[in-house]
Amino acid sequence: MENKFIQSFEELNKNEKELFEKYMKMLLEWNEKINLTAITERDDIILKHFIDSGTVLKYIEKDSKIIDIGTGAGFPGIPLKILDKSLNITLMDSLNKRVNFLNEVIKELRLEKIEAVHARAEELGTNVNYREKYDICVSRAVANMSTLLEYMMPFVKVGGKCICMKGPNVNDELKTAGNAIKQLGGELEGVYNFILPNSDIERNIIIIRKKEKINFKYPRKAGTPGKEPL
């Protein structure tokens, strides 16, 4: 069964609403101590964080094992977990303060089959416990496509996919990412353009399917994918 695309907060069931309300409350409280989000108005949080995160759900199969890299305050990973309890999710971020926040959210919301890991993608991607262990790697607005795919592809099993969440104007990024897609054993499966509900905010979801194993030299050492994209 295909997962749903949430159009509004009102569509959610009572339990989902309660979890999102708790999550929002914690996000705003912690945001006063550490920088988690520049978006602080209730309606904006619902649209630009919660609903936006849920837009990838229709491209995710039930029971998938997912890693969300550069998750920040937990987007899209925590909303995905609230919306589909069957998912097994790893949240990865390079800042320990954010990981502490994520662990508190997981505990407070009593979420299961979800963990938060403090790491850089370049390092965790070479770890045999994480490399090629996931059905899906997802990332929201972390880096340009060439750099991003070097972070993401090592985590995904052959046959799995990377889901890149982007804003408008992705055509130039996609053109320059052609070499990275090829070198990292991927194939462009689709680009899905849409407007967030009841807004004029344009979004793109880019899906790259992993067709073959990657040379173990990828990802390169920390900082290199950003400075010297493939």
Accessible surface in RSA format (square Angstrom, percent):
REM  Atomic radii and reference values for relative SASA: ProtOr
REM  Chains: A
REM  Algorithm: Lee & Richards
REM  Probe-radius: 1.40
REM  Slices: 20
REM RES _ NUM      All-atoms   Total-Side   Main-Chain    Non-polar    All polar
REM                ABS   REL    ABS   REL    ABS   REL    ABS   REL    ABS   REL
RES MET A   1   200.94 104.1 129.47  85.7  71.47 170.2 105.42  89.6  95.52 126.6
RES GLU A   2   126.71  72.7  98.38  74.4  28.34  67.5  40.28  77.9  86.43  70.6
RES ASN A   3    11.81   8.1   6.39   6.2   5.41  13.0   1.21   2.9  10.59  10.2
RES LYS A   4    98.39  48.0  88.96  54.6   9.43  22.4  68.90  62.0  29.49  31.4
RES PHE A   5    48.62  24.3  36.03  22.3  12.59  32.8  36.18  21.9  12.44  35.6
RES ILE A   6     5.21   3.0   4.40   3.3   0.80   1.9   4.40   3.2   0.80   2.2
RES GLN A   7    90.31  50.5  88.85  64.9   1.46   3.5  38.30  81.5  52.01  39.4
RES SER A   8    31.96  27.0  30.90  41.2   1.06   2.5  23.41  49.9   8.55  12.0
RES PHE A   9    17.35   8.7  15.59   9.7   1.75   4.6  15.84   9.6   1.51   4.3
RES GLU A  10   132.46  76.0 115.29  87.2  17.17  40.9  62.67 121.2  69.79  57.0
RES GLU A  11    84.98  48.8  55.48  42.0  29.50  70.2  41.56  80.4  43.42  35.5
RES LEU A  12    11.26   6.3   3.62   2.6   7.64  19.2   3.62   2.5   7.64  20.5
RES ASN A  13    83.31  57.5  73.16  70.7  10.15  24.4  43.71 105.2  39.60  38.3
RES LYS A  14   159.64  77.9 148.92  91.4  10.72  25.5 109.63  98.7  50.02  53.3
RES ASN A  15    73.89  51.0  70.66  68.3   3.23   7.8  29.63  71.3  44.26  42.8
RES GLU A  16    11.01   6.3  11.01   8.3   0.00   0.0   0.74   1.4  10.27   8.4
RES LYS A  17    71.55  34.9  71.55  43.9   0.00   0.0  31.84  28.7  39.71  42.3
RES GLU A  18    81.15  46.6  77.47  58.6   3.68   8.8  36.80  71.2  44.35  36.2
RES LEU A  19    15.13   8.4  15.13  10.8   0.00   0.0  15.13  10.6   0.00   0.0
RES PHE A  20     3.01   1.5   3.01   1.9   0.00   0.0   3.01   1.8   0.00   0.0
RES GLU A  21    66.54  38.2  62.65  47.4   3.89   9.3  36.06  69.7  30.48  24.9
RES LYS A  22    95.95  46.8  92.39  56.7   3.56   8.5  54.40  49.0  41.55  44.3
RES TYR A  23     0.00   0.0   0.00   0.0   0.00   0.0   0.00   0.0   0.00   0.0
RES MET A  24     8.81   4.6   8.81   5.8   0.00   0.0   2.19   1.9   6.62   8.8
RES LYS A  25   133.09  64.9 126.55  77.6   6.54  15.6  91.79  82.6  41.30  44.0
RES MET A  26    22.13  11.5  22.13  14.6   0.00   0.0  22.13  18.8   0.00   0.0
RES LEU A  27     0.00   0.0   0.00   0.0   0.00   0.0   0.00   0.0   0.00   0.0
RES LEU A  28    58.87  32.8  56.23  40.2   2.64   6.6  56.43  39.6   2.44   6.6
RES GLU A  29    86.91  49.9  80.35  60.8   6.56  15.6  41.62  80.5  45.29  37.0
RES TRP A  30    48.83  19.6  48.83  23.6   0.00   0.0  37.06  19.8  11.77  19.1
RES ASN A  31    32.72  22.6  18.42  17.8  14.30  34.4   1.20   2.9  31.53  30.5
RES GLU A  32   158.28  90.9 118.38  89.6  39.90  95.0  46.14  89.3 112.14  91.6
RES LYS A  33   144.43  70.5 107.64  66.0  36.79  87.6  79.10  71.2  65.33  69.6
RES ILE A  34    24.89  14.2  18.30  13.6   6.59  15.9  24.87  17.9   0.01   0.0
RES ASN A  35   124.73  86.0 108.12 104.5  16.61  40.0  37.86  91.1  86.87  84.0
RES LEU A  36    21.19  11.8   0.00   0.0  21.19  53.3   1.51   1.1  19.69  53.0
RES THR A  37    12.55   8.9   1.26   1.3  11.30  26.9   8.32  11.2   4.23   6.4
RES ALA A  38   105.50  97.0  66.03 101.9  39.47  89.8  75.07 105.7  30.42  80.6
RES ILE A  39    45.73  26.0  41.35  30.8   4.38  10.6  45.73  32.9   0.00   0.0
RES THR A  40    67.54  48.0  53.88  54.6  13.66  32.6  29.01  39.0  38.53  58.2
RES GLU A  41   117.71  67.6 116.01  87.8   1.70   4.1  39.24  75.9  78.47  64.1
RES ARG A  42   111.25  46.7 105.09  53.6   6.15  14.7  56.34  77.0  54.91  33.3
RES ASP A  43   108.39  75.9 101.97 101.5   6.42  15.2  35.17  82.8  73.22  73.0
RES ASP A  44    49.26  34.5  49.19  49.0   0.08   0.2   0.67   1.6  48.59  48.5
RES ILE A  45     0.00   0.0   0.00   0.0   0.00   0.0   0.00   0.0   0.00   0.0
RES ILE A  46    16.68   9.5  16.68  12.4   0.00   0.0  16.68  12.0   0.00   0.0
RES LEU A  47    29.65  16.5  29.65  21.2   0.00   0.0  29.65  20.8   0.00   0.0
RES LYS A  48    62.44  30.5  61.06  37.5   1.38   3.3  17.69  15.9  44.75  47.7
RES HIS A  49    13.08   7.1  13.08   9.1   0.00   0.0  13.08  13.5   0.00   0.0
RES PHE A  50     5.14   2.6   3.41   2.1   1.73   4.5   3.79   2.3   1.35   3.9
RES ILE A  51    11.61   6.6   9.79   7.3   1.82   4.4  11.10   8.0   0.51   1.4
RES ASP A  52     2.46   1.7   2.46   2.5   0.00   0.0   0.00   0.0   2.46   2.5
RES SER A  53     0.00   0.0   0.00   0.0   0.00   0.0   0.00   0.0   0.00   0.0
RES GLY A  54     0.45   0.6   0.00   N/A   0.45   0.6   0.33   0.9   0.12   0.3
RES THR A  55     1.28   0.9   0.54   0.5   0.74   1.8   0.33   0.4   0.96   1.5
RES VAL A  56     0.00   0.0   0.00   0.0   0.00   0.0   0.00   0.0   0.00   0.0
RES LEU A  57     0.66   0.4   0.66   0.5   0.00   0.0   0.66   0.5   0.00   0.0
RES LYS A  58    77.76  37.9  65.42  40.1  12.33  29.4  13.93  12.5  63.83  68.0
RES TYR A  59    37.33  17.4  31.84  18.1   5.48  14.3  26.83  20.2  10.49  12.9
RES ILE A  60     5.74   3.3   0.00   0.0   5.74  13.8   0.78   0.6   4.96  13.5
RES GLU A  61   105.01  60.3  98.87  74.8   6.14  14.6  67.60 130.8  37.41  30.5
RES LYS A  62    88.62  43.2  72.86  44.7  15.76  37.5  45.78  41.2  42.84  45.6
RES ASP A  63   101.92  71.4  82.26  81.9  19.66  46.5  29.26  68.9  72.66  72.5
RES SER A  64     6.53   5.5   3.35   4.5   3.18   7.3   3.18   6.8   3.35   4.7
RES LYS A  65    71.56  34.9  71.56  43.9   0.00   0.0  33.24  29.9  38.31  40.8
RES ILE A  66     0.05   0.0   0.05   0.0   0.00   0.0   0.05   0.0   0.00   0.0
RES ILE A  67     0.00   0.0   0.00   0.0   0.00   0.0   0.00   0.0   0.00   0.0
RES ASP A  68     0.20   0.1   0.20   0.2   0.00   0.0   0.00   0.0   0.20   0.2
RES ILE A  69     1.84   1.0   1.76   1.3   0.08   0.2   1.76   1.3   0.08   0.2
RES GLY A  70    30.82  38.0   0.00   N/A  30.82  38.0  16.30  44.7  14.52  32.5
RES THR A  71     3.62   2.6   0.00   0.0   3.62   8.6   0.01   0.0   3.61   5.5
RES GLY A  72    17.00  21.0   0.00   N/A  17.00  21.0  17.00  46.7   0.00   0.0
RES ALA A  73     3.73   3.4   0.85   1.3   2.88   6.5   0.85   1.2   2.88   7.6
RES GLY A  74     0.00   0.0   0.00   N/A   0.00   0.0   0.00   0.0   0.00   0.0
RES PHE A  75    10.63   5.3   7.35   4.6   3.28   8.5   7.35   4.5   3.28   9.4
RES PRO A  76     0.00   0.0   0.00   0.0   0.00   0.0   0.00   0.0   0.00   0.0
RES GLY A  77     0.04   0.1   0.00   N/A   0.04   0.1   0.04   0.1   0.00   0.0
RES ILE A  78     0.00   0.0   0.00   0.0   0.00   0.0   0.00   0.0   0.00   0.0
RES PRO A  79     0.00   0.0   0.00   0.0   0.00   0.0   0.00   0.0   0.00   0.0
RES LEU A  80     0.01   0.0   0.01   0.0   0.00   0.0   0.01   0.0   0.00   0.0
RES LYS A  81     3.59   1.8   3.59   2.2   0.00   0.0   2.69   2.4   0.91   1.0
RES ILE A  82     0.40   0.2   0.00   0.0   0.40   1.0   0.00   0.0   0.40   1.1
RES LEU A  83    16.36   9.1   2.43   1.7  13.94  35.0   2.47   1.7  13.89  37.4
RES ASP A  84     3.96   2.8   1.52   1.5   2.44   5.8   2.44   5.7   1.52   1.5
RES LYS A  85   101.03  49.3  92.46  56.7   8.56  20.4  85.66  77.1  15.37  16.4
RES SER A  86    27.12  22.9  18.63  24.9   8.49  19.6  24.76  52.7   2.36   3.3
RES LEU A  87     0.00   0.0   0.00   0.0   0.00   0.0   0.00   0.0   0.00   0.0
RES ASN A  88    56.43  38.9  56.31  54.4   0.13   0.3   6.15  14.8  50.28  48.6
RES ILE A  89     0.61   0.3   0.02   0.0   0.59   1.4   0.03   0.0   0.58   1.6
RES THR A  90     3.93   2.8   3.82   3.9   0.11   0.3   0.00   0.0   3.93   5.9
RES LEU A  91     0.00   0.0   0.00   0.0   0.00   0.0   0.00   0.0   0.00   0.0
RES MET A  92     6.87   3.6   6.87   4.5   0.00   0.0   6.87   5.8   0.00   0.0
RES ASP A  93     3.33   2.3   3.33   3.3   0.00   0.0   0.00   0.0   3.33   3.3
RES SER A  94    61.42  51.9  44.02  58.8  17.40  40.1  16.54  35.2  44.88  62.9
RES LEU A  95    79.85  44.5  79.62  57.0   0.24   0.6  79.85  56.1   0.00   0.0
RES ASN A  96    74.13  51.1  71.86  69.4   2.27   5.5  18.13  43.6  56.01  54.1
RES LYS A  97   121.23  59.1 119.59  73.4   1.65   3.9  66.95  60.3  54.28  57.8
RES ARG A  98    60.04  25.2  60.04  30.6   0.00   0.0   2.85   3.9  57.19  34.7
RES VAL A  99     7.28   4.8   7.28   6.6   0.00   0.0   7.28   6.3   0.00   0.0
RES ASN A 100    70.91  48.9  68.01  65.7   2.90   7.0  15.05  36.2  55.86  54.0
RES PHE A 101     0.00   0.0   0.00   0.0   0.00   0.0   0.00   0.0   0.00   0.0
RES LEU A 102     0.00   0.0   0.00   0.0   0.00   0.0   0.00   0.0   0.00   0.0
RES ASN A 103    67.31  46.4  62.59  60.5   4.72  11.4  21.82  52.5  45.49  44.0
RES GLU A 104    69.42  39.9  69.42  52.5   0.00   0.0  10.49  20.3  58.93  48.1
RES VAL A 105     0.00   0.0   0.00   0.0   0.00   0.0   0.00   0.0   0.00   0.0
RES ILE A 106    22.49  12.8  21.78  16.2   0.71   1.7  21.78  15.7   0.71   1.9
RES LYS A 107   151.62  74.0 135.03  82.9  16.59  39.5  96.04  86.4  55.58  59.2
RES GLU A 108    92.23  53.0  81.65  61.8  10.58  25.2  13.33  25.8  78.90  64.4
RES LEU A 109     7.62   4.2   0.00   0.0   7.62  19.1   0.96   0.7   6.66  17.9
RES ARG A 110   209.36  87.9 186.26  95.0  23.10  55.0  66.78  91.3 142.58  86.4
RES LEU A 111    16.08   9.0   2.96   2.1  13.12  33.0   4.62   3.2  11.47  30.9
RES GLU A 112   135.66  77.9 127.89  96.8   7.77  18.5  46.37  89.7  89.29  72.9
RES LYS A 113   106.72  52.1  84.83  52.0  21.89  52.1  70.32  63.3  36.40  38.8
RES ILE A 114    20.27  11.5   0.00   0.0  20.27  48.9   1.51   1.1  18.76  50.9
RES GLU A 115    77.88  44.7  73.92  55.9   3.96   9.4  35.58  68.8  42.31  34.5
RES ALA A 116    17.16  15.8   0.00   0.0  17.16  39.0   0.00   0.0  17.16  45.5
RES VAL A 117    23.53  15.5  20.23  18.3   3.30   8.0  23.53  20.4   0.00   0.0
RES HIS A 118    97.11  53.1  73.86  51.3  23.25  59.5  48.51  50.0  48.60  56.6
RES ALA A 119    17.20  15.8   8.31  12.8   8.89  20.2  17.20  24.2   0.00   0.0
RES ARG A 120   102.93  43.2 100.60  51.3   2.33   5.5  30.45  41.6  72.49  43.9
RES ALA A 121     7.58   7.0   5.02   7.7   2.56   5.8   5.02   7.1   2.56   6.8
RES GLU A 122     8.60   4.9   4.29   3.2   4.31  10.3   0.39   0.7   8.22   6.7
RES GLU A 123   101.22  58.1  92.54  70.0   8.67  20.6  47.49  91.9  53.73  43.9
RES LEU A 124    14.28   8.0  12.45   8.9   1.83   4.6  14.28  10.0   0.00   0.0
RES GLY A 125     0.00   0.0   0.00   N/A   0.00   0.0   0.00   0.0   0.00   0.0
RES THR A 126    54.80  39.0  44.79  45.4  10.01  23.9  25.81  34.7  28.99  43.8
RES ASN A 127    53.98  37.2  45.44  43.9   8.54  20.6  14.57  35.1  39.40  38.1
RES VAL A 128   109.16  71.8 101.98  92.3   7.18  17.3 103.64  90.1   5.52  15.0
RES ASN A 129   107.24  74.0  91.73  88.6  15.51  37.4  18.59  44.7  88.65  85.7
RES TYR A 130    38.93  18.2  38.93  22.1   0.00   0.0  15.95  12.0  22.97  28.3
RES ARG A 131    21.27   8.9  14.88   7.6   6.39  15.2   9.41  12.9  11.86   7.2
RES GLU A 132    31.67  18.2  20.32  15.4  11.34  27.0  11.87  23.0  19.80  16.2
RES LYS A 133    88.32  43.1  85.78  52.6   2.54   6.1  30.64  27.6  57.68  61.4
RES TYR A 134     4.18   2.0   4.18   2.4   0.00   0.0   0.26   0.2   3.92   4.8
RES ASP A 135    44.68  31.3  42.66  42.5   2.02   4.8  16.07  37.8  28.61  28.5
RES ILE A 136     1.29   0.7   1.29   1.0   0.00   0.0   1.29   0.9   0.00   0.0
RES CYS A 137     0.00   0.0   0.00   0.0   0.00   0.0   0.00   0.0   0.00   0.0
RES VAL A 138     0.00   0.0   0.00   0.0   0.00   0.0   0.00   0.0   0.00   0.0
RES SER A 139     0.00   0.0   0.00   0.0   0.00   0.0   0.00   0.0   0.00   0.0
RES ARG A 140    46.92  19.7  36.07  18.4  10.85  25.8  10.60  14.5  36.32  22.0
RES ALA A 141    80.84  74.3  49.64  76.6  31.20  71.0  55.55  78.2  25.29  67.0
RES VAL A 142    58.04  38.2  26.88  24.3  31.16  75.1  31.52  27.4  26.52  71.9
RES ALA A 143    28.62  26.3  12.57  19.4  16.05  36.5  27.25  38.4   1.38   3.7
RES ASN A 144    68.83  47.5  60.17  58.1   8.66  20.8  29.54  71.1  39.29  38.0
RES MET A 145     0.80   0.4   0.35   0.2   0.45   1.1   0.35   0.3   0.45   0.6
RES SER A 146     5.85   4.9   5.15   6.9   0.70   1.6   1.69   3.6   4.16   5.8
RES THR A 147     2.60   1.9   2.49   2.5   0.11   0.3   2.50   3.4   0.11   0.2
RES LEU A 148     0.00   0.0   0.00   0.0   0.00   0.0   0.00   0.0   0.00   0.0
RES LEU A 149     0.15   0.1   0.15   0.1   0.00   0.0   0.15   0.1   0.00   0.0
RES GLU A 150     0.21   0.1   0.21   0.2   0.00   0.0   0.00   0.0   0.21   0.2
RES TYR A 151    29.69  13.9  29.69  16.9   0.00   0.0  11.13   8.4  18.56  22.9
RES MET A 152     0.00   0.0   0.00   0.0   0.00   0.0   0.00   0.0   0.00   0.0
RES MET A 153     0.17   0.1   0.17   0.1   0.00   0.0   0.15   0.1   0.01   0.0
RES PRO A 154     0.20   0.1   0.00   0.0   0.20   0.7   0.20   0.2   0.00   0.0
RES PHE A 155     0.00   0.0   0.00   0.0   0.00   0.0   0.00   0.0   0.00   0.0
RES VAL A 156     0.00   0.0   0.00   0.0   0.00   0.0   0.00   0.0   0.00   0.0
RES LYS A 157    84.22  41.1  83.18  51.0   1.04   2.5  48.68  43.8  35.54  37.9
RES VAL A 158    74.93  49.3  50.43  45.7  24.50  59.0  50.43  43.8  24.50  66.4
RES GLY A 159    41.83  51.6   0.00   N/A  41.83  51.6  31.17  85.5  10.66  23.9
RES GLY A 160     8.08  10.0   0.00   N/A   8.08  10.0   7.07  19.4   1.01   2.3
RES LYS A 161    11.70   5.7  11.68   7.2   0.02   0.1   2.51   2.3   9.18   9.8
RES CYS A 162     0.02   0.0   0.02   0.0   0.00   0.0   0.00   0.0   0.02   0.0
RES ILE A 163     0.00   0.0   0.00   0.0   0.00   0.0   0.00   0.0   0.00   0.0
RES CYS A 164     0.00   0.0   0.00   0.0   0.00   0.0   0.00   0.0   0.00   0.0
RES MET A 165     6.95   3.6   5.73   3.8   1.22   2.9   6.33   5.4   0.62   0.8
RES LYS A 166    17.00   8.3  13.86   8.5   3.14   7.5   9.48   8.5   7.53   8.0
RES GLY A 167    23.84  29.4   0.00   N/A  23.84  29.4  12.59  34.5  11.25  25.2
RES PRO A 168    67.51  49.2  55.78  50.9  11.72  42.6  55.78  46.1  11.72  72.9
RES ASN A 169   131.21  90.5 105.27 101.7  25.94  62.5  38.11  91.7  93.09  90.0
RES VAL A 170     7.24   4.8   5.73   5.2   1.51   3.6   5.73   5.0   1.51   4.1
RES ASN A 171   102.67  70.8 100.28  96.9   2.39   5.8  19.93  48.0  82.75  80.0
RES ASP A 172   104.29  73.1 101.51 101.0   2.78   6.6  35.31  83.1  68.98  68.8
RES GLU A 173    46.70  26.8  44.02  33.3   2.68   6.4  22.75  44.0  23.95  19.6
RES LEU A 174    26.19  14.6  19.52  14.0   6.66  16.7  19.73  13.9   6.46  17.4
RES LYS A 175   159.31  77.7 130.72  80.2  28.59  68.1  96.39  86.8  62.92  67.0
RES THR A 176    98.47  70.0  80.29  81.4  18.18  43.3  77.12 103.6  21.35  32.3
RES ALA A 177     0.00   0.0   0.00   0.0   0.00   0.0   0.00   0.0   0.00   0.0
RES GLY A 178    36.99  45.6   0.00   N/A  36.99  45.6  31.02  85.1   5.97  13.4
RES ASN A 179    75.81  52.3  67.02  64.8   8.78  21.1  30.09  72.4  45.72  44.2
RES ALA A 180     0.00   0.0   0.00   0.0   0.00   0.0   0.00   0.0   0.00   0.0
RES ILE A 181    16.86   9.6  16.46  12.3   0.40   1.0  16.86  12.1   0.00   0.0
RES LYS A 182   166.75  81.3 150.90  92.6  15.85  37.7  97.95  88.2  68.80  73.3
RES GLN A 183    80.12  44.8  57.54  42.0  22.59  53.8  28.27  60.2  51.86  39.3
RES LEU A 184     0.03   0.0   0.03   0.0   0.00   0.0   0.03   0.0   0.00   0.0
RES GLY A 185     6.06   7.5   0.00   N/A   6.06   7.5   5.44  14.9   0.63   1.4
RES GLY A 186    14.28  17.6   0.00   N/A  14.28  17.6   0.00   0.0  14.28  32.0
RES GLU A 187    90.73  52.1  87.87  66.5   2.87   6.8  28.85  55.8  61.89  50.5
RES LEU A 188    80.82  45.0  59.04  42.2  21.78  54.7  59.04  41.5  21.78  58.6
RES GLU A 189    82.44  47.3  51.62  39.1  30.82  73.4  30.67  59.3  51.78  42.3
RES GLY A 190    12.71  15.7   0.00   N/A  12.71  15.7  12.71  34.9   0.00   0.0
RES VAL A 191    57.40  37.8  30.02  27.2  27.38  66.0  30.02  26.1  27.38  74.3
RES TYR A 192    81.29  38.0  77.91  44.3   3.38   8.8  55.53  41.7  25.76  31.8
RES ASN A 193    89.32  61.6  60.36  58.3  28.96  69.7  27.24  65.6  62.08  60.0
RES PHE A 194    37.05  18.5  29.99  18.6   7.06  18.4  37.05  22.5   0.00   0.0
RES ILE A 195    88.26  50.2  71.19  53.0  17.06  41.1  71.19  51.3  17.06  46.3
RES LEU A 196     1.06   0.6   0.00   0.0   1.06   2.7   0.00   0.0   1.06   2.8
RES PRO A 197    15.60  11.4   4.29   3.9  11.31  41.1  13.79  11.4   1.81  11.3
RES ASN A 198   149.28 102.9  99.31  96.0  49.97 120.3  43.86 105.6 105.42 101.9
RES SER A 199    38.46  32.5   6.01   8.0  32.45  74.7  20.34  43.3  18.12  25.4
RES ASP A 200   131.29  92.0 109.11 108.6  22.18  52.4  43.51 102.4  87.78  87.5
RES ILE A 201    38.40  21.9  34.18  25.5   4.22  10.2  38.40  27.7   0.00   0.0
RES GLU A 202    59.64  34.2  55.12  41.7   4.52  10.8  10.71  20.7  48.94  40.0
RES ARG A 203    49.26  20.7  49.26  25.1   0.00   0.0  10.07  13.8  39.19  23.8
RES ASN A 204     4.73   3.3   4.15   4.0   0.58   1.4   0.00   0.0   4.73   4.6
RES ILE A 205     2.10   1.2   2.10   1.6   0.00   0.0   2.10   1.5   0.00   0.0
RES ILE A 206     0.01   0.0   0.01   0.0   0.00   0.0   0.01   0.0   0.00   0.0
RES ILE A 207     3.09   1.8   3.09   2.3   0.00   0.0   3.09   2.2   0.00   0.0
RES ILE A 208     0.00   0.0   0.00   0.0   0.00   0.0   0.00   0.0   0.00   0.0
RES ARG A 209    60.30  25.3  60.30  30.7   0.00   0.0  11.90  16.3  48.39  29.3
RES LYS A 210     0.26   0.1   0.11   0.1   0.16   0.4   0.03   0.0   0.24   0.3
RES LYS A 211   112.81  55.0  91.20  56.0  21.61  51.5  46.52  41.9  66.29  70.6
RES GLU A 212   105.96  60.8 103.36  78.2   2.60   6.2  28.28  54.7  77.68  63.4
RES LYS A 213   151.62  74.0 132.48  81.3  19.15  45.6  99.81  89.8  51.82  55.2
RES ILE A 214    16.33   9.3   0.04   0.0  16.29  39.3   3.45   2.5  12.89  35.0
RES ASN A 215    88.38  60.9  70.47  68.1  17.90  43.1  25.08  60.4  63.30  61.2
RES PHE A 216   119.45  59.8 107.19  66.4  12.26  31.9 107.68  65.3  11.77  33.7
RES LYS A 217   126.89  61.9 107.53  66.0  19.37  46.1  67.31  60.6  59.58  63.5
RES TYR A 218    11.28   5.3  11.28   6.4   0.00   0.0   5.41   4.1   5.87   7.2
RES PRO A 219     6.97   5.1   0.00   0.0   6.97  25.3   0.00   0.0   6.97  43.3
RES ARG A 220    53.56  22.5  49.35  25.2   4.21  10.0  37.51  51.3  16.04   9.7
RES LYS A 221   167.60  81.8 151.48  92.9  16.11  38.4 104.88  94.4  62.72  66.8
RES ALA A 222    44.72  41.1  22.82  35.2  21.90  49.8  22.89  32.2  21.83  57.8
RES GLY A 223    19.77  24.4   0.00   N/A  19.77  24.4  18.36  50.4   1.41   3.2
RES THR A 224    23.13  16.4  20.09  20.4   3.03   7.2  15.03  20.2   8.10  12.2
RES PRO A 225     0.00   0.0   0.00   0.0   0.00   0.0   0.00   0.0   0.00   0.0
RES GLY A 226    41.19  50.8   0.00   N/A  41.19  50.8  21.50  59.0  19.69  44.1
RES LYS A 227   170.13  83.0 138.57  85.0  31.56  75.2  96.75  87.1  73.38  78.2
RES GLU A 228   106.53  61.2 101.02  76.4   5.52  13.1  37.67  72.9  68.86  56.2
RES PRO A 229    63.33  46.2  42.00  38.3  21.33  77.5  42.14  34.8  21.19 131.7
RES LEU A 230    34.15  19.0  10.85   7.8  23.30  58.6  24.88  17.5   9.27  24.9
END  Absolute sums over single chains surface
CHAIN  1 A    10699.5       8794.9       1904.6       5328.5       5371.0
END  Absolute sums over all chains
TOTAL         10699.5       8794.9       1904.6       5328.5       5371.0
